[in-house]
Amino acid sequence: MHLTFHHDPRGECFTLIRRADGAVFTLSSYSRKHRVPHDLAHAVTERELGIADGIFGCIAAGAVFDSMQQTAGKKRHDAKVRSTRILKAPNSIGVSEVLTSVIHEAVENDRRTPYAQARESWGISRADAFPYDDTDLDRATNTLRELSHCWQSSLDPLVFPWPNKLQAAAAR
């Protein structure tokens, strides 16, 4: 899958998503109040922490959210069923939301890597041990910080490659 984040003239952002199956979608983002788009924060957090079944991993597997519109490529005959199956399967979308929000907020407010907040937020939604170490959190925060500077300094689209291995399992 390939992601390209575009500046929207209305002050928003939209993401062009090219999936491996040939389908192309736009994903609207409503993040005018942020310097860096929240969807970009999701992509960075999920990629850098290896969350395969977060929002973008589910999209890579075939999920389609309400804020997405297909703009090219052949629509699968079972697209709706497949999307529902992926989204109903156990996934980490909630965890991704929580961790993304913590990292996004740190970057938005020019704060240090939010180690304690990330661990605390994990504990709110999960009972198992926090699986990331400080270097993982630093990598996610620093990558988002760097891409934030790129996003703000240019109106050019921001290309963001998505690893093939980060894809939610399609529930049978």
Secondary structure per residue as TSV (DSSP state, phi and psi in degrees):
chain	resnum	aa	ss	phi	psi
A	1	M	-	360.0	149.6
A	2	H	E	-130.9	130.5
A	3	L	E	-115.5	137.0
A	4	T	E	-132.7	121.2
A	5	F	E	-93.5	127.7
A	6	H	E	-117.2	141.7
A	7	H	E	-73.5	131.1
A	8	D	-	-97.2	134.9
A	9	P	T	-56.2	-22.1
A	10	R	T	-80.3	2.9
A	11	G	S	94.8	-0.6
A	12	E	-	-95.6	-164.0
A	13	C	E	-139.1	149.7
A	14	F	E	-136.2	152.2
A	15	T	E	-112.4	130.8
A	16	L	E	-94.0	122.3
A	17	I	E	-114.5	121.3
A	18	R	E	-111.9	106.3
A	19	R	-	-81.7	160.1
A	20	A	T	-62.6	-25.7
A	21	D	T	-80.4	3.1
A	22	G	S	94.6	-10.1
A	23	A	-	-74.4	140.6
A	24	V	E	-122.2	132.1
A	25	F	E	-130.6	156.6
A	26	T	E	-109.7	143.5
A	27	L	E	-122.9	116.2
A	28	S	E	-78.8	140.5
A	29	S	E	-122.1	135.2
A	30	Y	-	-112.0	82.5
A	31	S	-	-135.8	35.4
A	32	R	T	-57.1	-30.4
A	33	K	T	-76.7	-8.9
A	34	H	S	-105.4	149.2
A	35	R	S	-70.4	-37.3
A	36	V	S	-116.7	135.5
A	37	P	-	-60.9	140.4
A	38	H	H	-63.0	-34.9
A	39	D	H	-65.6	-34.6
A	40	L	H	-66.2	-40.0
A	41	A	H	-60.9	-39.6
A	42	H	H	-61.7	-49.0
A	43	A	H	-60.2	-44.5
A	44	V	H	-65.0	-50.3
A	45	T	H	-59.8	-47.9
A	46	E	H	-65.6	-41.6
A	47	R	H	-69.2	-48.4
A	48	E	H	-69.5	-29.0
A	49	L	H	-94.7	-3.4
A	50	G	T	70.8	35.5
A	51	I	-	-84.9	99.2
A	52	A	T	-75.2	-24.5
A	53	D	T	-115.7	34.5
A	54	G	S	-85.0	-162.8
A	55	I	H	-58.8	-51.7
A	56	F	H	-74.9	-29.6
A	57	G	H	-67.0	-36.3
A	58	C	H	-68.0	-39.9
A	59	I	H	-63.2	-43.3
A	60	A	H	-59.0	-33.9
A	61	A	H	-79.9	-13.7
A	62	G	T	126.7	0.5
A	63	A	-	-72.1	146.8
A	64	V	-	-130.1	123.0
A	65	F	-	-92.2	161.5
A	66	D	T	-58.9	-29.2
A	67	S	T	-84.2	7.5
A	68	M	E	-105.2	144.7
A	69	Q	E	-132.0	130.7
A	70	Q	E	-77.1	129.5
A	71	T	E	-114.7	-15.4
A	72	A	E	-161.7	168.1
A	73	G	S	85.8	160.1
A	74	K	-	-77.7	133.0
A	75	K	-	-79.1	130.6
A	76	R	-	-63.9	145.4
A	77	H	T	-64.8	-26.6
A	78	D	T	-112.3	25.8
A	79	A	H	-56.3	-47.3
A	80	K	H	-67.2	-43.8
A	81	V	H	-63.9	-44.9
A	82	R	H	-61.7	-46.3
A	83	S	H	-60.1	-46.1
A	84	T	H	-61.2	-42.7
A	85	R	H	-61.5	-43.9
A	86	I	H	-65.0	-44.4
A	87	L	H	-74.1	-25.2
A	88	K	H	-83.3	-18.4
A	89	A	S	-69.3	153.4
A	90	P	-	-56.5	130.4
A	91	N	-	-145.2	178.7
A	92	S	S	-110.2	26.8
A	93	I	H	-61.5	-42.3
A	94	G	H	-62.9	-44.2
A	95	V	H	-63.5	-41.5
A	96	S	H	-60.9	-42.8
A	97	E	H	-58.3	-46.8
A	98	V	H	-64.9	-51.2
A	99	L	H	-67.4	-39.0
A	100	T	H	-61.4	-43.6
A	101	S	H	-61.2	-41.1
A	102	V	H	-65.4	-47.0
A	103	I	H	-69.3	-41.6
A	104	H	H	-60.8	-45.2
A	105	E	H	-62.3	-40.3
A	106	A	H	-62.0	-43.1
A	107	V	H	-70.0	-43.6
A	108	E	H	-57.8	-36.9
A	109	N	T	-103.1	14.9
A	110	D	T	52.0	46.9
A	111	R	-	-105.2	166.1
A	112	R	-	-67.3	170.9
A	113	T	-	-55.2	129.5
A	114	P	-	-87.1	65.3
A	115	Y	H	-56.0	-54.9
A	116	A	H	-64.3	-43.3
A	117	Q	H	-64.0	-38.0
A	118	A	H	-63.7	-45.1
A	119	R	H	-64.9	-42.2
A	120	E	H	-64.6	-43.5
A	121	S	H	-64.4	-38.3
A	122	W	H	-58.3	-46.0
A	123	G	H	-64.2	-22.8
A	124	I	H	-71.0	-35.3
A	125	S	H	-107.7	-14.5
A	126	R	-	-135.3	147.3
A	127	A	S	-95.7	-19.7
A	128	D	S	-76.8	168.7
A	129	A	-	-65.0	147.1
A	130	F	-	-63.7	120.5
A	131	P	-	-87.7	0.1
A	132	Y	-	-111.6	146.9
A	133	D	-	-103.3	178.6
A	134	D	H	-60.0	-35.1
A	135	T	H	-66.4	-33.8
A	136	D	H	-64.3	-46.0
A	137	L	H	-67.2	-39.5
A	138	D	H	-60.3	-44.6
A	139	R	H	-60.2	-45.9
A	140	A	H	-65.3	-46.3
A	141	T	H	-65.2	-45.6
A	142	N	H	-67.5	-37.6
A	143	T	H	-64.2	-44.3
A	144	L	H	-64.9	-38.6
A	145	R	H	-61.1	-45.9
A	146	E	H	-63.3	-45.3
A	147	L	H	-69.0	-29.1
A	148	S	H	-61.7	-43.4
A	149	H	H	-64.2	-42.4
A	150	C	H	-61.1	-45.3
A	151	W	H	-61.0	-44.6
A	152	Q	H	-75.6	-26.3
A	153	S	H	-90.3	-6.8
A	154	S	-	-147.6	146.5
A	155	L	-	-90.0	0.2
A	156	D	S	-66.6	149.8
A	157	P	-	-60.9	149.2
A	158	L	E	-105.3	112.8
A	159	V	E	-85.1	133.6
A	160	F	E	-136.7	101.6
A	161	P	E	-70.3	141.6
A	162	W	-	-111.4	126.4
A	163	P	-	-66.9	136.4
A	164	N	T	-58.0	-33.2
A	165	K	T	-69.2	-18.1
A	166	L	-	-93.0	85.6
A	167	Q	-	-145.8	131.0
A	168	A	-	-62.7	146.5
A	169	A	-	-70.6	131.6
A	170	A	-	-80.1	112.5
A	171	A	-	-62.0	137.8
A	172	R	-	-81.3	360.0
